[in-house]
Amino acid sequence: MDVKIDESWKKRLKNEFEKSYFENLINFVKAEYQNGVCYPPGKLIFNAFDKCSFENTRVVILGQDPYHGPRQANGLSFSVNDGVTFPPSLINIFKELGDDLGIPFPKSGNLERWAEQGVLMLNSTLTVKASMAGSHQNKGWEQFTDAVIKCINDEKEGVVFMLWGKYAQDKGKIIDAKKHFVLKSKHPSPMSANFGGWFGNKHFSQANNYLRSKGMKEIEW
């Protein structure tokens, strides 16, 4: 199957694209997009990979579903398009960023600026039906994104994995913590963050300290 995705990922995931589950997944996604409103826009489904090549990947931030409101999702986990009101989780991410590194609250919630520096902002499920969180779960996306994580784990070294919340941590169990730097905390959603375990995790400074210790360029968060 010919999938329009960055070439560095395409050559590593080509075997995945030929599997029957992936063909079934794509047929399901096409039907969903034809018969209703889904997010992100079709051309942005693989945006996380197009904005961050395999070679450039230094940090992975693992999310669950794309945002399911109008104009929000742009194919990057936790990111929203310019001009869109920041969702609560993103507000808490920016609050922690300010507390951790003293970075002023950003004017834009579009995190392409992170992706272009080597932050793979990967949702476990890459599509969703409008106003229906979780509607495209258990259709094959999780198997595909597991393969992506395994590819990074096996073929790279010294990648920072940020696993926020139980879902991300369970999905990240295949990551070799001796080979990579794994950061875990509560999820930034208000339901989780307000009960402790998100604020003060200092993941952003820890990531940069690790990258610097490995002779890599820090992320300009």
PyMOL commands that set and color helices and strands:
alter all, ss='L'
color gray80, all
select helices_A, chain A and resi 7-17+20-35+42-44+47-51+88-101+112-115+141-155+166-174+190-193+203-213
alter helices_A, ss='H'
color red, helices_A
select strands_A, chain A and resi 38-39+59-63+119-123+128-129+160-164+181-185
alter strands_A, ss='S'
color yellow, strands_A
deselect
rebuild
show_as cartoon
